[in-house]
Amino acid sequence: MHYAQMRKFDIANGIGIRTTLFVSGCTHRCPNCFNQDYQAFDYGKIWDQTAEDTFMSYVKDANVHGVTILGGEPMEQTQDEDLYNLFKRIKTETNQTIWVYSGYTFEAILKDEKKRRLLEWCDVLVDGPFIESLKDIKLKFRGSSNQTIIDVKASLVQGKKVLLDIE
């Protein structure tokens, strides 16, 4: 896995102060994507043990309330075990919530075994591609009105999409 950047403190991509990881690689090619450089799977730096340990030190900071993974496309990080292992480590070593932003819908992720395997470690999924004609700058934590903020754990238990109430 490659990554474009990591931020120790981020307040734009989820509730509270979060540590964020922008992974590299995305095949969606959404028009007007705000991270076009991150679409290349070899963009940025190679994820290695040093990067993972640095990221985890950020996650464990007392000021951090959760983790957000975006990109690129997190659900396309299935060519290796790097993201899966990171999710597992976050949940094993901390009580932090994991938010993931994906251009895939919740339903599409459930149909793909490798993507679902990643999703099962997550707490919140912001799903759906960015659609310029549906852009709404008043929306919290998403760019277009087709995107939804999903409570992953409740959705998996109920077998249907359960939206997270963030108002």
N, C-alpha and C positions, 0 to 999 in steps of 0.2 A: 504494500500500500504506500502511496505517496500522500503527502498532505501539503496544503498551501500555506496554512498558518494555524497557530494556536494562540488564544488569548487567555491570559490569567483571569482577567475580570471583564465581564461583558454584561450589559444591562439591556441590550436590545433584542436578544434571542431567547426569550423565556422569562419566567417569573423570577425575580430576585437577581442577585449577583451570581453569575454563572461563569464557569470555565468553558470555553468553546474550542472546538476543533473543526477546521474546514478541510475536509478530505478532497483529494483530487480525483477527477474522473466522473464524467456524466455523459450519457448518450441522448438525453432528452432534447437538447438544443432549443430550449424555450426562447422564442423571440424576445429580445431585450433583457436577457438574463443579466443580472447584475454581477455575476462572477464568471464571465466568459472564459477568462484565462484558466479557471479551475476545471474546465471541461476535459482537458487533456489528462489522461491517466498517469502520465509521467511528469506532470507539472509539480514544481516545488521540491520538497525534500523527501527522501526515503524515510518511512516510519521504521525506527529501530528501537532497541532497548533504551538508549539514551533519551530519545524523544518521548517514549512511553513513560519513563521515570520522571522526566521533567513535567509532563502533562499531569501525572498523578500527584506530584508535589503541589501543583496548582490546585487540583481538585481537593486536596486535603487542607488547604488554607482555611482558617476559621471564618473568613469573610465570605466564602463561597457557599451558595445554597443549592447548586446543581450543576449539571453538565449538559451542554448542547452540542450535537454533532450535525453539521451541515456541510455544504460543499459548493461545488461538486454534488455528487449523489451518494449519500451514505449506503443506500440499499444496493448499490452496484459494487460495494466493497466485499465481494464474495469470491474473488479469485485467490484469496489467501485467508488466513485465520486472524489477521491482525486486528480488525475491528471487533470481531467476535471476542477475542481474547481481552481486548481493552474493556468491552462492556462487562465481561465476567469479572475482571479485576476491579473495576469501579464498584460493582455491587458486592464483591467479596470484602473489599477493604474499606468501604465507606457506606454511608446511608444516603448518598446523593441520588437525586432523581436524574434520569436520563431523558432528555428531549431530543427528538430526531426530526429534521426537516427533510421531506422526500417529495420528489415529483411524482412518485407512484401513489396511487390511491391505496387506502387500507385494504380494500378488497383484492386488489392486484397483488399486494405483498403477501396476503394469506395464501394465494394460489401458488406461490413459489417457495419451495421448501427452504432454500438458502436465505431468502429474504425474511421469511417468517422466523427463522432461527435467530436472526439478528433482532427482529421486532420483539421477541419474547423477553428480551433483557430490558426493553425500554418502558418508560412510564407514560410518555406523551409523544404522540406523532402528529406533526403538522403535515398533512398530506395533500397531494394534488399539484399539478404543474402550475407555475405562474402563468396567468393569461392576461396579457396587456389590456385587452378590452374590459376586463373585470377588475382592473387595478383600483384599489381604494386605500388611500393613505390614512384613513381614519380607523382601519382595522388594527386590532392588537395582534402582534406577533405573526402576521401573514401579509402577503402582498396583494392577493386578489381574492375576490369573494367566493370563488369556487373551492378554495382551500379550507380545510376544517382542522380544528384542534381536538384531538381524540385522546381520551383516557384509555390507554392501551390495556391496562390490567382489567378494568371493568369490561371493556369490549371483548377481550378474549374469554372472560368468564360467561358473559351473556350471549356470545356468538353473534353479536351485531355491533355496529359502530355506536359508541357512547361518547358524546361530545363532552369536553371539559368545560365547565362553567368558569370563565376567567373574569367575569364582570365584577 
